[in-house]
Amino acid sequence: MFLNIDIVAVMSNMRNTMPAKNPEISTAIAEQLAALGVRIRAQRKALGVSATALAEAAGMSRVSVHRIEQGEPSVTMGAYLNVLAALGMTFSAAVAAEAAAKNPADDKAGWLPAQVRLADYPALKQLAWQVQGTDVLTPREALGIYERNWRHLDTSTLLPRERNLIEALRLALGATDALGTRDV
């Protein structure tokens, strides 16, 4: 008794069951997915939930949870939503114009202040704990503190105003690789 297998039919089936390649997406969309992944991971950590437990609660593999936390675009929307639901988070889709109208920018994009008030930038205030006797810094001093302490900064918790300050400092004063390679 012999078993004949049509190798061409088997190979065509294999090609049809292989995972899809990542879809082509813009840089802005990739950044949004990465930011969503960071928020998901931060919420999971804040709740003290392991990736394995989250995967079980969301009905998927631990690898899929990892891919979601990395913001990979090939993961299905349903998988993202299952993870959000398991963490008690919600998803909202709004037209960009509506979102801008609801949350007007509290920043001055492209603007560099003459003095940086520590009270206005919570992360900078935390990083500048060693600065005594002053509530304001020059832009160069602020950039120096960000650069020296970048590894201690949780960029996912930065306010939009502070993100814009860092970007303005980088553009105006030139940042070293400590700020240039990180997501601001």
N, C-alpha and C positions, 0 to 999 in steps of 0.2 A: 504494500500500500504506500503510495506516494502522494504528497500534497503539492499541487502546482499553484504557485502564486504569481499573479501577473504583477511584476515589479513596477511597471509603469503606472498601473492603477493605484498601487500602494503609495508610490512617491507623490502622485498628484494629490492624494488625500492628505498626506503629511504636509504638503505646502499649504493646503487650505486650513490646517489646524494650528499652524505656527502663530505665535503672538504677532499682533500688528506692530508696525514700526511707529515710533512716536510721530504724532501729527505735526505738520509744520505750523509753528506759532510765532507770533511776534515777540520781541524782547519784553514789551510791556506786559503781555499775557504771561510770559514765563516768570516775570517778577511777581505778578499777582499770585500765581500758583505757589511760588516759593514762599511768599508772605503768608498765604493760607496754611501751608505746611508748617511754617514756624509757629503760627498761632495754635494749630492743632497740637503740635508737640508740647508747647508751653502749657496748654490746658491739661493735657495728659499728665505732665510732670506735676503741675499744681495740684491735681487730684490724687497724685501718688499711684497712678495706674500704670502697670507694666504694658509694654507693647503687646505682649502675648494675651493679656487679659482683655485689652481693648480689641484685639483681633477677634477673640472669641465672642465678645459682646456685639461686634459689628458683623459677625458672620463671614469672616475672611481670614486669610493667612497673615502671619506676622510680617512676612515680606511685603505684602500689599500695604500694610499700615506703614512700614518703613518707606515705601515708595511714595505714599501720600504725604508723609512728613517731609519728604524731599521735594515735593511739588511736581512730581513727574506727570506730564500731560497725557500719557498713555493709559493711566488709571481711569476707570469709568467714573462718570459723574455720580452714579448711584453708589459706588464705593465711597467716594468723598462724603456724600450725604449720610450714609450709614455710620461712618466714623463720627461725623458731627453730631448725629442724633445720640450715639452711644456716649458721647462726652457731655451731652446736655447743651450743645451749641446749636445755633440756628444759622440758616443760610438765607441771604437776601439778595435778590437781583434787582438792581435799580438802574435806570438810565443815567448815564454820567451827568447829564445836565441837571437831573432831579437831585442827585447826590450832592452836586456842587451847590445847589440852591439851599438844600437843607443844612449843609455844613460849610458855610462860607470859609474860605481859607483865612486862618488867623496868622498867616505868615506874610512876609514881604519878600517873595522870591527874587533873588538877585540883589537884595539889599544887605549891606554889611553895616552893623551898628558901630558907632564910635566907641561905645562901652558895652560890655556884656554883663548884664545883671544876673548874678547867681540865682536869685529868687525866681527868675523867669524860666530857668532851664534846670529841671529837677535832676537829670542825670549828671549834668556838669557840676551841680552843687554837691552831689554825692562824691564825684571823682575829685573835687577840689577840697576835700576835708582838711587838708594840711594848710590851706591858705588862711592865714589869721589876720584879722583886723580890717578886712575889706569885703564889701558886698558886690563890687564890680571888678571886671577884668578888662584888659585891652583885648581886641580880637586875636592878636598874636599869642597872648598868654592863654586865652581860652583854647586856641588850636593846639598849643603845646600840651595842655592838660589832657585834651582828648587823645592826642597822639601817644603820650606816655602811658596812658591808662586804658587804651582801647580794648585790651584783652579782658578788662573787668566790666565792660559795658554790654548790657543786654539790649541789642539794637531793636528787638521786637517790641520793647516797651517804650521806645522813644516817642515823644509827642511829635506831631507833624512840624510844629514850630521849631523844635530842637533839631529835627532832621534837616530842615531848611537852613538853620544856622550852620550846622556842620558842613553842608554842601557849599554854602556861601563862603565859609572860611577856607575850605579846600580850594575853591576856584580863585578866590582873591589872593590868598597867601601862599598857595601851593602846599600840598600835604605830602608827607613821606609815604612810603608804601604801607605804613601802619594803618593809615586811613584809606588809602587808595584801593586796597584789595578787599576791603570789607563791604558788606551791604549796608548802606546808610539809609 
